[in-house]
Amino acid sequence: MERFGRTTQARNDHTHLVPGGSTLLFFTDGLFEHPSHPIETGMDLLAALASEHAALPLQDFVQVLADHHPSDGHDDMALLALRTPHT
């Protein structure tokens, strides 16, 4: 496949079932990057924060992550959270 004069690889689609009551969180690196520690440390801190507050209502959950993120706050942040209905 060629696009804008460059050859690209075809993207495969995947389907994964997500259990009811699961929360999916999509975010940019501005939420966890900090110049004083490795990226993995920031991701681990974010995972711990998310795990600690996962039972909150979705809006509150996102607010906690935005207010207490492990980054230094100098990069833009974007969060998108989706919660699947309980079955």
Z-matrix of the N, CA and C atoms (Angstrom, degrees):
N
C 1 1.432
C 2 1.532 1 107.00
N 3 1.323 2 116.53 1 135.34
C 4 1.457 3 120.15 2 178.78
C 5 1.517 4 109.24 3 -118.51
N 6 1.325 5 114.51 4 135.24
C 7 1.462 6 119.82 5 -179.20
C 8 1.518 7 107.72 6 -143.07
N 9 1.304 8 116.56 7 127.13
C 10 1.461 9 122.59 8 179.47
C 11 1.526 10 111.76 9 53.85
N 12 1.317 11 115.96 10 38.27
C 13 1.450 12 120.20 11 176.40
C 14 1.518 13 114.33 12 78.46
N 15 1.331 14 117.49 13 4.18
C 16 1.466 15 121.09 14 179.01
C 17 1.516 16 109.01 15 -117.26
N 18 1.295 17 114.98 16 146.65
C 19 1.457 18 119.71 17 175.29
C 20 1.519 19 108.43 18 -87.20
N 21 1.317 20 116.89 19 129.71
C 22 1.459 21 121.61 20 178.65
C 23 1.515 22 109.47 21 -122.84
N 24 1.291 23 116.17 22 158.72
C 25 1.452 24 121.18 23 176.94
C 26 1.519 25 109.07 24 -89.42
N 27 1.311 26 115.05 25 148.01
C 28 1.462 27 119.63 26 176.29
C 29 1.520 28 108.99 27 -66.67
N 30 1.313 29 116.59 28 144.27
C 31 1.458 30 121.88 29 179.26
C 32 1.521 31 108.57 30 -96.22
N 33 1.310 32 115.80 31 130.96
C 34 1.459 33 120.74 32 177.92
C 35 1.520 34 109.68 33 -86.77
N 36 1.313 35 116.33 34 141.37
C 37 1.454 36 121.18 35 175.22
C 38 1.519 37 109.09 36 -89.30
N 39 1.306 38 116.28 37 147.51
C 40 1.459 39 121.98 38 178.70
C 41 1.519 40 108.29 39 -133.95
N 42 1.295 41 115.12 40 149.75
C 43 1.458 42 121.45 41 175.86
C 44 1.520 43 108.35 42 -125.89
N 45 1.312 44 116.14 43 130.26
C 46 1.457 45 121.48 44 177.70
C 47 1.523 46 107.87 45 -131.84
N 48 1.302 47 116.59 46 128.36
C 49 1.458 48 120.49 47 176.37
C 50 1.527 49 108.66 48 -75.01
N 51 1.315 50 116.14 49 136.01
C 52 1.456 51 122.10 50 179.57
C 53 1.524 52 106.84 51 -115.44
N 54 1.321 53 116.74 52 125.35
C 55 1.467 54 119.40 53 -178.43
C 56 1.532 55 112.11 54 -60.63
N 57 1.316 56 116.56 55 150.74
C 58 1.450 57 121.62 56 176.11
C 59 1.518 58 111.23 57 -58.30
N 60 1.314 59 117.12 58 141.57
C 61 1.450 60 122.30 59 -179.34
C 62 1.519 61 114.24 60 83.15
N 63 1.335 62 117.46 61 2.90
C 64 1.466 63 120.86 62 178.38
C 65 1.520 64 110.19 63 -78.02
N 66 1.309 65 115.45 64 152.28
C 67 1.456 66 121.58 65 175.87
C 68 1.516 67 108.06 66 -116.77
N 69 1.309 68 116.29 67 125.31
C 70 1.458 69 122.73 68 175.45
C 71 1.514 70 107.67 69 -103.20
N 72 1.308 71 115.99 70 131.22
C 73 1.453 72 120.64 71 -177.83
C 74 1.522 73 109.04 72 -124.37
N 75 1.308 74 115.53 73 123.67
C 76 1.460 75 122.81 74 175.26
C 77 1.521 76 106.37 75 -113.93
N 78 1.330 77 116.73 76 137.42
C 79 1.457 78 119.50 77 -175.32
C 80 1.516 79 110.84 78 -155.68
N 81 1.312 80 115.26 79 161.52
C 82 1.459 81 120.99 80 176.00
C 83 1.528 82 109.29 81 -94.63
N 84 1.319 83 115.63 82 165.54
C 85 1.464 84 120.48 83 -176.92
C 86 1.522 85 113.16 84 -66.40
N 87 1.321 86 117.97 85 -15.81
C 88 1.455 87 120.79 86 177.18
C 89 1.515 88 113.12 87 -64.03
N 90 1.318 89 117.01 88 -13.82
C 91 1.459 90 121.01 89 -180.00
C 92 1.527 91 112.28 90 -80.88
N 93 1.340 92 117.86 91 -22.17
C 94 1.464 93 118.89 92 -173.67
C 95 1.535 94 114.69 93 -133.31
N 96 1.312 95 119.95 94 -13.18
C 97 1.468 96 120.66 95 -178.35
C 98 1.522 97 111.47 96 -73.56
N 99 1.313 98 114.93 97 137.54
C 100 1.463 99 121.34 98 177.78
C 101 1.524 100 106.96 99 -145.89
N 102 1.329 101 118.09 100 132.44
C 103 1.464 102 119.39 101 -175.28
C 104 1.530 103 114.27 102 -65.99
N 105 1.323 104 118.65 103 -16.76
C 106 1.457 105 119.67 104 -176.12
C 107 1.529 106 114.18 105 -92.49
N 108 1.347 107 117.83 106 -0.21
C 109 1.465 108 118.59 107 176.71
C 110 1.521 109 110.77 108 -148.98
N 111 1.336 110 116.76 109 160.42
C 112 1.462 111 121.02 110 -179.24
C 113 1.530 112 111.70 111 -62.98
N 114 1.306 113 115.45 112 155.49
C 115 1.471 114 121.31 113 179.14
C 116 1.524 115 110.89 114 -55.41
N 117 1.325 116 116.69 115 -40.68
C 118 1.464 117 120.55 116 -178.81
C 119 1.532 118 111.28 117 -59.32
N 120 1.320 119 116.77 118 -37.07
C 121 1.465 120 120.43 119 178.37
C 122 1.522 121 110.42 120 -64.05
N 123 1.332 122 116.56 121 -45.29
C 124 1.458 123 120.32 122 177.77
C 125 1.513 124 112.32 123 -61.50
N 126 1.330 125 116.61 124 -41.07
C 127 1.467 126 119.81 125 178.78
C 128 1.528 127 110.71 126 -66.81
N 129 1.343 128 117.01 127 -39.12
C 130 1.465 129 120.05 128 177.81
C 131 1.531 130 110.87 129 -63.77
N 132 1.330 131 116.70 130 -41.96
C 133 1.465 132 120.51 131 178.33
C 134 1.525 133 111.01 132 -63.94
N 135 1.330 134 116.57 133 -41.50
C 136 1.465 135 120.49 134 177.99
C 137 1.525 136 110.76 135 -64.68
N 138 1.331 137 117.14 136 -42.00
C 139 1.469 138 120.62 137 178.55
C 140 1.526 139 110.72 138 -62.02
N 141 1.327 140 116.90 139 -41.20
C 142 1.468 141 120.02 140 178.71
C 143 1.529 142 110.92 141 -64.87
N 144 1.323 143 116.68 142 -42.36
C 145 1.467 144 121.06 143 178.28
C 146 1.526 145 110.42 144 -62.72
N 147 1.322 146 116.71 145 -44.69
C 148 1.472 147 120.84 146 179.92
C 149 1.526 148 110.53 147 -64.37
N 150 1.321 149 117.17 148 -42.37
C 151 1.472 150 120.32 149 179.51
C 152 1.521 151 111.47 150 -63.51
N 153 1.315 152 115.94 151 -40.14
C 154 1.460 153 120.56 152 -178.33
C 155 1.527 154 112.24 153 -64.39
N 156 1.329 155 117.01 154 -30.69
C 157 1.468 156 120.62 155 -173.71
C 158 1.536 157 113.13 156 -115.32
N 159 1.311 158 117.50 157 13.85
C 160 1.468 159 121.62 158 -174.76
C 161 1.527 160 113.99 159 -61.27
N 162 1.319 161 118.15 160 -25.51
C 163 1.465 162 120.78 161 -177.34
C 164 1.526 163 113.14 162 -81.71
N 165 1.314 164 117.16 163 -8.44
C 166 1.473 165 120.09 164 178.94
C 167 1.526 166 110.82 165 -65.57
N 168 1.327 167 117.46 166 156.36
C 169 1.466 168 119.44 167 169.19
C 170 1.531 169 109.03 168 -55.14
N 171 1.309 170 116.87 169 149.45
C 172 1.465 171 121.75 170 -171.03
C 173 1.526 172 113.21 171 -54.45
N 174 1.316 173 118.53 172 -45.75
C 175 1.469 174 121.15 173 179.76
C 176 1.524 175 111.21 174 -61.17
N 177 1.328 176 116.71 175 -42.33
C 178 1.468 177 120.57 176 178.75
C 179 1.529 178 110.96 177 -67.14
N 180 1.312 179 116.68 178 -39.49
C 181 1.461 180 122.13 179 177.95
C 182 1.529 181 110.65 180 -57.95
N 183 1.310 182 116.37 181 -49.76
C 184 1.473 183 121.04 182 179.62
C 185 1.525 184 110.39 183 -63.16
N 186 1.321 185 116.94 184 -40.00
C 187 1.463 186 120.54 185 -179.88
C 188 1.528 187 111.50 186 -63.29
N 189 1.321 188 117.20 187 -41.99
C 190 1.469 189 120.88 188 177.96
C 191 1.527 190 110.19 189 -61.31
N 192 1.326 191 117.18 190 -44.80
C 193 1.465 192 119.98 191 179.29
C 194 1.527 193 111.18 192 -63.40
N 195 1.310 194 116.96 193 -40.09
C 196 1.465 195 120.53 194 179.54
C 197 1.533 196 111.26 195 -68.76
N 198 1.315 197 117.01 196 -35.22
C 199 1.466 198 120.90 197 -176.92
C 200 1.529 199 113.43 198 -82.63
N 201 1.325 200 117.85 199 -26.56
C 202 1.469 201 120.90 200 -172.17
C 203 1.531 202 112.87 201 -124.74
N 204 1.293 203 117.85 202 22.68
C 205 1.469 204 122.34 203 -178.57
C 206 1.523 205 111.21 204 -59.62
N 207 1.343 206 117.55 205 153.01
C 208 1.466 207 120.70 206 -178.03
C 209 1.527 208 115.52 207 -84.62
N 210 1.316 209 119.17 208 5.36
C 211 1.461 210 119.76 209 179.89
C 212 1.521 211 110.54 210 -81.23
N 213 1.327 212 115.24 211 175.77
C 214 1.468 213 118.72 212 178.89
C 215 1.523 214 111.85 213 -88.71
N 216 1.333 215 118.47 214 -0.52
C 217 1.458 216 122.57 215 174.70
C 218 1.515 217 115.33 216 78.88
N 219 1.328 218 118.00 217 9.68
C 220 1.463 219 120.19 218 -178.53
C 221 1.521 220 113.80 219 -97.07
N 222 1.307 221 117.21 220 1.09
C 223 1.463 222 121.18 221 178.55
C 224 1.521 223 107.46 222 -118.12
N 225 1.329 224 115.16 223 156.06
C 226 1.467 225 118.17 224 177.64
C 227 1.523 226 109.31 225 -67.37
N 228 1.334 227 115.01 226 150.50
C 229 1.456 228 121.72 227 179.55
C 230 1.519 229 109.08 228 -127.19
N 231 1.308 230 114.44 229 141.59
C 232 1.457 231 120.48 230 172.14
C 233 1.519 232 107.89 231 -138.06
N 234 1.322 233 115.72 232 137.17
C 235 1.461 234 122.22 233 178.30
C 236 1.518 235 108.56 234 -130.29
N 237 1.302 236 115.09 235 139.29
C 238 1.452 237 121.47 236 171.89
C 239 1.519 238 105.54 237 -135.47
N 240 1.317 239 116.88 238 120.06
C 241 1.460 240 120.97 239 -179.16
C 242 1.520 241 108.78 240 -121.79
N 243 1.308 242 115.01 241 136.31
C 244 1.459 243 122.58 242 178.40
C 245 1.513 244 107.89 243 -128.94
N 246 1.305 245 117.10 244 136.34
C 247 1.464 246 120.73 245 176.73
C 248 1.520 247 108.21 246 -120.25
N 249 1.317 248 115.51 247 126.91
C 250 1.460 249 119.38 248 179.82
C 251 1.523 250 109.29 249 -78.69
N 252 1.321 251 116.73 250 145.89
C 253 1.469 252 119.12 251 179.92
C 254 1.535 253 111.01 252 -67.15
N 255 1.328 254 115.09 253 148.59
C 256 1.465 255 119.32 254 174.56
C 257 1.504 256 108.98 255 -67.30
N 258 1.310 257 116.27 256 140.85
C 259 1.488 258 119.85 257 179.59
C 260 1.494 259 111.11 258 -105.67
